[in-house]
Structure formats: structure tokens, C-alpha cells
């Protein structure tokens, strides 16, 4: 499996508030399915980051685009494959 960083930049603060619970519910479901490594918001309010676990970029993109924040226009999506390095395992 590979890791993919989904950067979710704020596009519409009102939609962000409106769809927050749907977004959180989506993330909880993805966590239960084992598709999320980590997630969190940017503290200055610019958006957030989700690290997805998937077999391919296309699979990760399909998951990330299903996020209500993305498909309902609250946030933009930038998705990158992440070559994770753990200290001591370079």
C-alpha cells in the first residue's frame, strides 16, 4: 500500500460550516475501512490534510473526491503520493 497526502484548501467558509458533519462522518467511515493514516486541520483555518492509504493514485483520488468537502465545493483538493520517512529508517 502507498500513502497519499490530500491537501484540502478552504474555498468557501460557509459551505465548510454547512458540510462539516458530513465531512467528519466521511472521515470516520474511511478510518474504519483502513483508508486513513492521519488527518487534521490547519490551525490558521486555511483547510486541512488527510493522509490516505491506497494501492494507487487513482484509488486514492476516488476516495478523496468522495469527501463532501471536496464534492460539494467547500474545499479544493491537491493530492500527492507521499514517500513517508520514519526517523531512523531512511
N, C-alpha and C positions, 0 to 999 in steps of 0.2 A: 504494500500500500504506500501511497505517496501523500504528502501534505500540501495543502493549497491555502494561501493567505487571501482571504476576501476582505478587501478594504471597502467599507460602506460609508461613503461620504454623504453628509447631510445635504439634501436637495430642498426639502420642504418641511419646515419645523411643525406646521400644523398637521400635515399627514403623518409625521413622525409620532406625534401625540395620539392621533386618531388610531393608528395601526400598531401601537406599541404592544398591546396584549397579544395580538395575532403573531407578531414577530417573536415575542418571548415564547409563546406556545410552540411555534415552529422550531425554535432552537432547542427547547426541551425535548421535543419529539426526535430531532436529529441526534441529540445526545443519547437518548435511549436506544437509537438504532446504531450507535457507534460511529457516526459520521463527523463528530466534532472532537477535536483535540483540546481546543481552548477558545475562549471568547471573552469579549469585554468592550466597554465603551471608551472613547477618548474623553478624558476628564474635562477638556475645554469645550465639549459639546459639538465637535466637528463631525462626529459619527462614531464608528466602531470597527472592530476587527474580529473576524471569525477564522479560525484555522480548521479547515475541513480535512477529513481523511477520505481518500477515494483512490480507485485504481488508475484513473486517468483524468486529464484536464477536462475532457468532455463530461465525464461523470460528475466531477466537482462543480462544473459550470451549471449543469442541470439542477443540482441541489441548491446552489447559491441563488440561481434565478427564481427558484420557487419561494424564496423568503418574501413574505408580504411587504416588507420594507422596500424591496427591490421591485417586485412586480406591480406594486401599487403606487410607485413613484415617490416614496418618501426619501429614499437614498439611492445614490448611484453605486455601481459595482465595478471594482477593479479586482481581477483575480490573477494570482501568480502562483506558479509552483514554488514551493518553499523547500530549500535544501537545508533542513534543520541540522544544526550542530549542537551537540551537548558538550559542555565543558569536560575536557579530558578525553573525548572521543572525536578528535579532529580527523 
